[in-house]
Amino acid sequence: MLGSTHGTLTTDFRARVVACGEEPHAIVHSMAAAAAEGDLDVSGRPLHAPVPDLDRFFRPESVAVIGASDTEGRPNTGITRQLIGWAERVGARLYPVHPGRESVFGRACTPSVADLPEQVDLAVLLVGDPLPVIEELAQSKVKFAVAFASGFAETGEEGAAAQARLAAAVERSGLRLLGPNTNLNAFEEFRDDLDGPAIALITQSGHQGRPVYTLQELGVRLSHWAPTGNEADLETADFISYFSQRPEVGAIACYVEGLKDGRSFLLAADRAARAGVPVVAVKVGRTETGARTAASHTGKLTGADQVVDAAMRQFGVIRVDGLDELQDTAALLARARKPQADGVVVYSISGGTGAHFSDLATGAGLKIPTLSVEKQRELHEWIPGYLNVANPVDNGGHPVGDWRGRKIIDAILADAAVGVLICPITGPFPPMSDRLAQDLVDAAEATDKLVCVVWGSPVGTEDAYRTTLLGSSRVATFRTFGNCITAVKAYLDHHRFATSYRSPFDEAPRTPSPSFRKAQALMRPGHQLSEHAAKQLLRAYGIRVPREQLVTSAAASVRAAGLVGYPVVMKASGARLAHKTELGLVKVGLTSASQVRDAYRELTDIARYEGVELDGILVCQMVERGVEMMVGVTQDALFGPTVTVGLGGVLVEVLHDAAVRVPPFGEDQARSMLGELRGRALLEGVRGGPPVDVDALVEVVLRVQRMALELGDDLAELDINPLMVLGRGQGAVALDALAVCR
């Protein structure tokens, strides 16, 4: 769990220091240096992702295979054989290690790690229990190890305990471990005859990476494959950080079953965003069934999916659902150049095809602009006048079979509003489809704009597809409408995001604010605060609350009402009192001293009958004529404090219309949260109502975020509901609040 002790350094940061390859005795020095350089946020968490030096893992100079075998029929034999071939390809010296063998596959066998002739870069452990070997590797100063053994966290509590012991041994050793429960994917043979930016692949389940790996057969370059397994040490975040700094990597494709640590993942995603390297991910756990299955497979928390989704979106990670979408989207993002415009033109030989595709694309959020009158007039020089060329562009078929086909494509691409040309070819119709494919390839070579083709034939053996389209590194070829639309939208969204990205970690608070010191004095560890105390906590952070007084007698309530100003609201206030309305402990719209006196007696009688302990009765200013919202803080098992905003009052429980973000985030993300709400129109004014003070609402969200960052997991929960957002320029008032201290 993320630490929150102010002025101290978290266990997570200590682990990350060791992960950078430093000796354990250097930890304290490294943490002190990080603190001095301002690399920790207000709650002591790191603000930058470490980049592990994995060069020697992927291209070692020397490799030891512990438990090597050449006895046919044994699993270790096949693995040893594959490792020998891989070592030869990367130019590494390989040493078999086995106490009972003199040689393996004709290579002299070393009896133990201590007897190795040199300090090796990588040790591959073909043993059932890797724990005893770790200390030997540490003494020999081995840099990296891979553990294939299973039976750890994926098997339940006993296995999780064994994995914890393994992780602790690895941390003490100073080496880096891949696994356990991993496989041979890191040692696959990658084609070296392909050019252009490559895809780097990260998977927690090796088989799930096969569709991306086989993209090489379609001409897409793959540079690395990291099968992270149970992630006792090296995790998805480490590889994202490393791959984002590799010059040959154009995109990172991930299959993620569970995240080891939410903060590490966000820091790694931030590093990739800073570098402009797109990260595309399939993340298991959208449903309860998926989450349960992932836990049994890799032994990790999948996290509340809404939080995971929001966190990925914050840092530009492109989440897709299927492996087919993963391969197509990653391939496009790796190879396509930066868009010059966001307009998409659909070009087809059939009006039905164009209309169908355009409808789907528009529904997905792609911009299908109407071409200018001048451009339409130009296109009608080659396309019959009765056909629609406004967008989608229907050429009627015949022009693609002669010189006119290329003229049409070039004219579309010359339009300044067009950034993407998509040509759906629903089926082969030689020779016209052959010529159309060649014209599209030739045009793509002559432009910086993106040209996409959807080849709809279920056969896929046609020469126009296999040779012409797949032979081009400039045309993005898809097999389905859906995958094309998903990939193009991700491409445009990514570059829009990258253009304006500012790391929220650069602006995260480093030191506690004066508000924090006031708030600390109000916290009661292990207790829920009364409404009155919770509102004092809000006041400490500059969040407006109504005029109110806490009273303990009927006479005092009348005096308080006179000071607050009629009409008033009266509410019971107690430390364990959450649902006051249901118990009848709220009285609204009181306009006289007699009503206030009677309300006080009734509220205290109900509380006594219900056995509710009160600290008093709140006499509050009555605030009306606004939009009820809610803003809150909860603790996520993976990401720590999260901030939620949504429709308030009873609507939050009925409609579940809320958006969430993981701190730190800026004003742009706070406003984006409001844009995600289905009921956002209420903020703009409906049925003649005036628009409300959205700026004030955003300010409350940001102040609550500051509270979440500074109080960390000491604040288990905060619920401001309702937050009454008043008319434009009039602010927002927290009418009720619940706070739980940890």
N, C-alpha and C positions, 0 to 999 in steps of 0.2 A: 504493500500500500504506500501511496505517496506520503512523505513526511510533511509535518507542518510546524515543527518546533522552531520558533523564531530564534535566529542567531546561531543555529546549529546546522550541521550538514547531514543530509539524509543517507539512509542505507543505500537507496537507489544510486545516489551520486557516488558513494564509495565503491559500489559494484562497477559502475561505469569507468571509474578511474582504473581499477584493476583490468577491466576489459580493454583498455587502451594499451595494455602490454606493460604497465609499470610494475615494478616489484612491490610486494605488500608493504615493505618498510617505507616506501615513498608516498603512501596514500595520504598521510596527514599533511605532508609538505604540499602535495598536489592540490588538496582541498583548500588549504590556506591560500595558495596562489590563485586558485579560481575565485575565491571570495574577494581577494584583493583586487582582482581584475574586473569585478562586477559581473561574473559569469553565473551568479545565483540569483534567483528571484526572491521576493520578500519572504517566502516560506522555506527558503533554503534549497530549492530545486534547481537543477542546472537549466541554463537557457540556450545551450547549444549542444547539438548531437556530436559525440565523438565519432571520428571516422577511423575504424580499425584498419590497420595495414594488412589487407588480405592478399596482397600480391604473391606472397610466398605460399599462401594456401592454394591459389588457383594455378600458379606456375612455380612450384617448388624446385629447388636444385637437388634435393635428396628426399627420399621417401622410405619409411620403414613400414613393413606390413607385419603386424603382430598376430601370430597364429596362421601364417601363410601355409598353404597346402598345395600339393599336386596329385593327391590321391583322387582318381576319377570317381565321380558320384557324390563327392562331398560338396556342400555349398561353398565352403571356403576356397575350394579349388577354382570354381568359376570366377569368384571375386578376385582371387589372386591373378588369374590369367588376364582379366580385364584391366586390373591395375598395372600389370606389366606393360600392356599395350599403351595405356594412357601415359605412363611415365616415359615411354619411348617417344611419344608424340610431343610431349612438353619438354623433353630434354632433361629429365630428372634421373638421378642415380637411385635404383631401387634395391633395398636390402630386405630379404625375407628374414623373419625372426620366429624361431620355434625351438624350444629346448630339446626336442626329440628327433630333429632332422639335421642331416649334414648338408643337404641341398634341396632346393625347390625349383623345378623347371630348369635344372642345370645351373642355378645360381647358388653360390655358397650361402648357407643358412647360418645366421647368428643366433646363439642360444638365448640371449636376453638383450634388453634395451641397453643395459650397462656395457655390453660388449660391442656395440655398434662402432664402426671405424671412424665415424665423424658425427658431429651434432647435426641431426636431421631437421628439416623444416616441417615435415608432416609425418605423423604416425597414424596408420589406419588400423583400428582395433577389431580384429576378427575373433573376439572372445565373448563369452556369455556374460561375464561380469567385468566391466571396464574399470571399476573403482580401484582394485589393487594395482592396476597398471599406471594410474595417474601419477602416483608419487614417484615411480621409476622414471616416467617421462619428465617430470619436473626436475629431478636430479640431473637428468641428461640435457636439460634446457631445450627440450623440443618446443617448437613454437605453436604448432597446431596438431589437433588430434580429431579423428572421426570415429564415433561409436555407433555401430549398426545395431547393437543389442536392443531388444524390446523387453517388455515387462516392467516398464516404469510408470510414469504418471497416467498413461493411457489405460492402465489396468485397475485403478482405484486408489484407495488410501494407502495401502501397503506399498504399492508401486510409487506413489507420490513421495512417500517418505524416503524410499531408496533413491529417487531422483534428487531429492533435496540433499542427501548425503553426497551424491556425485557432484552436484553443483558446488557445494561447499568445498570439496576437495579440489575442484578445478579452480575456484577462486583463490585458494591458498597456493596453488601451484604456479599461477601466473601464465599458464598456457591458455589457448583458446580451443574450445571444444565445439564441434558440430555434432548434434544429436543429443541424446540417444534416439533410437527408433528412426534412424534415417536410412538412406540407401545410396546407390552408386551413381545417382544422376549428376553429381558434381564432376564425375569422371567420364562423362559421355564423350563421344567423338563429334566435334563440331566442324561443319564444312568451312574450309579456309579459302574457297574460291568465290565467295560472295562479297560484294562491295557495299558501301554505304553504311549509315548508322545501324547499330544492332539492337536487338532486344536482349535485356538481361532478365532472367527468369528466377523467381523465388517461389517455392512451393513447400507446403507442409505435408502434402501427400504426393509422392513422386508420380503416381499414375496420372494425376490431374494436370500435370505439366506436359503430357505427351502431345496434346493438340498444338501447343505453342512450339514445342521442339520440332514437330514435323513441318512447321512453316518453312524450314530450310529447303524442303522439297519443292516449295513454290517460289523459291528465290529470295526468301527473307532471311537475313543474317541473324544468327543467335550467337552471343558472345560468352555467356556464363549461365550456369544453372546451379542454384543454391537450394538443396533439399533440406530444410531446417529441422524437420522432425519435431521432437518434443522441446527443443530450445532450452536445454538445461543451462546453456551459456550463450553461444552465438544465436541471435534471433533475427527475425525479419527486419527489424529496424536497423541492425548493424549492416545488413546487406544493402538496404535501400541507401543508407548513408554512403557506403563504399561505391556502389554502382553509379550514384548520381555524380560522382567526381571522375568517373572514367570517361575519357574523351570519345571512345568508340560507342558508348551507349546512347542510343537515341530515345529509348523508352524502357521502363521497368514494368514487367508483368508479374503479378502476384496471385497466388492462390492461398488464402489465409483462412485457417479454421478457427484459430483463436490468437489473440494478442497476448504476448507475455507481459507487457507493461504498456499501458496507454500513453504515458508521458514520453517514453522512449520512441514510440511509434510517431507521435506528433512532432517530436524534434527531428526525427529522420525525414518525415514528410516535409517539414519546413526547410531542411537542407536541400532536398530535391527541388522544392519550389523556388528557392533562391537561385539554384543552378539552372532553372528552366527545363528540367528533365521531367516529363510526364510519368506519373505512376498510375497504372491501371490495375484494379484489384477485383477479384471475386472474393467476397467475405461471407463465409458460411455463418448462419445464425439468424436469418431473417424471421424464421419461425421457431417455435418451441421445439419442434421435432429436429430441425437442423441444428439447433444449439445443443440439444441432448446428444445427438450423434457425434458432433464435433468433440464434445467433452470426452466421450468414450474413445475417440480416436487419438487425440493428442493431449488430453488431460489439461486443457486450458479453459479459462472463462471466455465465452464469446462476447460477453458484455451486452448491456441493453442495446438492442439494435438501433433504436432511434438515436441514441448517443453516438454509437459507432458511425452511423450514417452522417450525422451532423459534423462530427470531428473530421471525417474524411473530406467532406465538402469544404470545411473551413480552410483546409490546407491543400486543396486542389487535387486530392486523390480521386481518380475517376472510378466509381464503383459500377461494375457491370454484374449481370446475373449468371450468364452462362459461359462455359469455356470457349464456345464458338465466338461469343462477343469479345472475350478476353483476347483471343488471337487476332481477330480482325481489327479491333480498336488499337491494340498495342502496335500492330504492324503499320497501320496508317500513321499513328502519332510518331513512330520512330522515323519514318521516311519522308513524310510530307513537309514541305517548306512552310514558313510562316504565312498565314493568309493575308492577302492584300485588301480583302473586303469580306463581309459576312453574308453577301447575297448568294443564294443558291439557284441555279437554273437547271431545270429538268428538261432534257432533250431526248426525244424518242421518235420512233417511226410510227407510233400509234397514239391517237388521241386518248384512247382508253387507258393505255399504260401510263401515259404522262399524267392524266388526271388522278389515277389511283395512287401513283407514287407521291404526287404533290400533296394529296390529301393526307397521307400518312406522315409526310415530312412536316407539314404545317402543324399537324396535331402534336408532333414531338417537339415543336418549338423552333424549327428551322425557319429562316426568313426566305420566303419565295417572292422576291420583288417583281412587280410588273415592269417589263422592259419599256424603255422610252418609246415614244411614237417614232422618233428617228431610227432607233434600232430596229423596231418592227418593220419599218419601211425598207430598211436595208435587207433584212432577212427575206422579205417578200420578193426580192430580186431573184432568189433561187428556190423559194418555196411558194406553191400556188396560193393565190390571194384568199381563197376560201378557208384556208387552214389557220388555226390559232397559233400565233407566235409571241403572244404577250408574256408567257411563262406559266405553264410549261410550253415548250416549243415542239410543235408537231410538224414533222417534215413530210408526212404522207407516204414515206417509203422510197419512192423512186430517186430522189436526189442523193441518197447515200450510195447509189450504185455508180456514180460518175464523179466528175470534177467538182460538182456543186457541194458534195458532202463536206469536204475539207473547208471550203469557203464559209459554210454555215458555222462550223465549229470555231474557226478562227474569229469570226465576227462576234460570236457570243462571248468568247474569252477576252475580246478586246474591250468589252464594256467595263467601265471603271467600277460599277456597282456589283459586279460579279466576282466572287472569290472562289466559287466551286461550281464545276459543271458535272452533273450526274447523268449518265446515259444508261437507263435500264433496257437491257436486251433480253426479252422474256424467253427467246428461243432462237436457235441457229437457223438461218435461212440463206445458205450460200447461193450465189457468191456475194450477195449484198452485205451479209453480216461479216464476212471476211474483210471486205473493203472498209466497212464502218469501223471495225476493230483497229485496222491499220491506220486509218485516218485519226482516230482518237489517240493512238500511241504517238504518231508523228506530231500531232498538235501538242500533246503533253510534253514532248521533248523540247518544244519551242517556246514554252511558257513557264512562268513561275507559279501559275495558278494550279489548283488541285483539280485533276480530272479523275472521276470515279466511274467505274462500269459495274453494273450488276449483271452477271452472266447467269441467266435463269435456267439454262438447260440442266436437267437432272443427270445427264450423262457425264459431262465434263471431260470428254476425250477429244472434243473438236479441236482442230488445229488453231482456229482463231482464238480459242481460250488457252490451250496448253502452251502454244508457242508464242503467239502474238501478244496476248494480254499479260500472261504470266512472265513472259520474257522481258517485259518493260519494268524498270525500277521507278518509273515516273507515273504510271497509271495504277491507281488503287482498285483492285478487282475484288468483288464480293459475289457471293452466291445467293444471298437473300436480300430483299428490300429492308427488312428489319435491322439486320446487322450493318448495312450500309448507313442507314439513318442514324443508328446509335453511334457509329464510329465518327461520322461527319459532325454530329452535334458535339461529341466529346472533343474533337479536334478544334472546332471553333471556340467552345467554352474554355478549353485549356489555354489557348493563346490569349483569349480575352482576360482570363484570370492572371496569366503570367505577366501580361503587360502592366497590370495595376497592382501586382502583389507587393505588399509591405509586410515583413515579418512581424507578427504581434509580439514575439519574444524580444524584439529590439525595444519595444515600448513598455514592456512589463515592469511593474514597480520593483525596485531593488531594496528599498527601505520602507519600514512601516510608516504610515501617515499618522498625524495627530489623532485622526478618527479611530485608528486601531487602539491607541492607548486608552481612549475613553471607552471603547467597546470591551476591551479586556476586563475592565472593572465591573462590567455588567454581566459577564458570562458566569454561569453556574454549572460547572462540569457535572455531567450525568443527569441534568434536569431539563425539563421543558420550562421556558419562561412564561410568565403571565403575559396577557396582551399588553398591559401597561409597561412591563419590563422590555418586551419585544419592541414596542414602539420607541422606547428610549434608545435601544440599539440602533434603530433606523435613524433617529435624530442624530446620533453620534456620527453617522455617515452622510448627514445633510439631506436625508430624505424627509420630505414634508409629511407631517401627520396633522390631524385636526386639533383645534384647541380642545383641551380636555383636562379634567381633574379627577384624581382618585379619592373617593370619600368613603367614610366608614359610619356615617349616621344620616338619618333622613334630613335633619336640619342642615348638615353640611352639603347635602346634595342640592338643596334649594339654593343655598348661597352660591354653589358652584355653577348652577344653571344660570343664575343672574350674571355671573362673570363671563361664562362661555357665550351666552346669548341664545335666546329662544329662536326657533325650536331646537330641542336637544334630543340626543339618543342616549339611553342608559343601558349599560352592559355589565354583566358580572365579570369580574377579573380574578383569575386564579391560575396557579402554576400548572395544574393538570386539566385545564378546561379548554377543550379543542372545538367542540361543536355546540356553541352556545344557543344558536337559533333553534335547533332541534329540541333543546330542553326548555325553551321558553324563557331564556335568560337574556333576551334583547328586547328593549322597548324603543319604538321609533316614533318621532314626530310629537314629542311632548311639548306643550305650549304654555303650561301654567305651573305655578308652585304646587298646587294641590295634586296635579298629575305626577309631578316629579316625586313628591312625598309618597304617594300611593305606589308608584313604580318601585321606589327603593324598598318598601316593605314587601312587595310582591316578589321582587328578585331575590331578596335574602330568604324569604320563606321557601321559595322553590329550591334554592341552593341547599338549605337545611334539609328539606325533604329528600332531595336527590343524594345527599351525603357529599356534596361538593365543597371543598375547602376554598374559601375566598380570601384574597388579600384586600378586597374592597369592591366598590361599584364605580365604574367609570361614567362620568357625565361628560358627553362629547358634543362638540359642534356637529350639526347635521349638514352634510354636504350632498347636494343633489345635482341633477342635470349634467351628467357626464357619461362616459363609457366605462363600464366596469372591466378592469383587466386584472390579471394576476402575474406576479413576478416571484420567482422562488429559486432556492438553492437546494440541491440534493447531492448526495455523495454517490458516485458511480464506482463500482468495484475496480474498474480498469483505469479510469481517467481522473478519479478524485472529484473535486467540486465541479458541478455543472450548473449552469444558469438556464432557467426556463421562463418563457413569457407566453401568455395566452389569454384567451377570453376569460374574464373573471366571474365572480358570483357563482351561481349554480351551473352556469354554462360550461365551466371547466370540467365538471364531472359528467355532464350530459353529452357534450360534443367532443371532448378530448382534443380541442383545437389549440395546440401549443407547439412552440419551436424551442429547440435547445441548442446551446453552444457550450464548448469547453473553454474556460479561461486559460490563457489570456486571449482577448479579442478586442478589436477596435470598434469605432462608431459604425463603420461600414457593415460589419457583421451584425451589430445590434439592429440596424435598420433592415438588414436582410432577413432577420428573424421575423420582423413584423410583416414583411412581404410574403412570407411562407404561410401565414395564417389564412385559413379559409374565410374567417370573418373580418378580414382587414378592411373591408368596405365600411364597417362601422366607424373606423377611425377617420374616414374621409367625409362622413356625414351621409345619412340615408333618410329618405322620406322627408326631405326638407330640413333635416337637422344640420347644425353647423359642424364643420370639421373640428376635431379635437387637437390638443397640444401634443403632437407626435414628438416634437423635440424634447418636451418634458418627460415623456415616456421613455425615450431613448436614454436620457440622462439618468433616470431611475435604474434602468437596466445596467448601465455602466457603473453606477455607484454600488449596486448589489454585487456586480462582478468584483469590484475592489474589495468589498467585504468578504466575498468567497475566497479571494486570493490571500488576503491577510489573515483571516481566521482559520483558513485551511480546513482540516478535518475536525477541528475543535467545534465547528458549526456543523452539526449533523444534518440539520434541516432548517430552512427558512421558507415561510409561505406568507407573502403579502397578498391578501385576497379579502375584499376587493381593493385594488388600487384604482381610485376614481380619477380618470383622466378628463380634465375639464376642457372648456373651449380653448381655441388657439390663443396662446399667449397667457393663459391663466394657470398653467402648471398641472400637477398631479398630486393627489393626496392619498396616503395609505390609510384606509379606514379601519383595517384590521390586520393583525400580524400574528404569526405563530413562529416561535424559534425554539429549537431543541439543541442543547449543548451536549457534546460528547465528553 
